[in-house]
Amino acid sequence: MSSRKNNIKKAIRQNSYHKMMSESFMLLTKANINALNDLEKISKRLKSNIKHFKSYGKDSSWIHENCETNEKSSK
């Protein structure tokens, strides 16, 4: 009878361990998805900035224009 109780206790421990591991896996998966989404947004911004920079060529006046625009919008 005690071996049956021990087996039940062992099964409960294993079940809770597996639950904990699957929850951890789900949290890691969500974190990875969020990180990938953030990287995708950053990549789009960088591509846009590069395209914008190339369209102005070597003229750096657009940098000053953007700085002034950002300063005005932040006030």
HELIX and SHEET records of a PDB file:
HELIX    1   1 SER A    2  TYR A   56  1                                  55    
HELIX    2   2 SER A   61  SER A   74  1                                  14    
END                                                                             
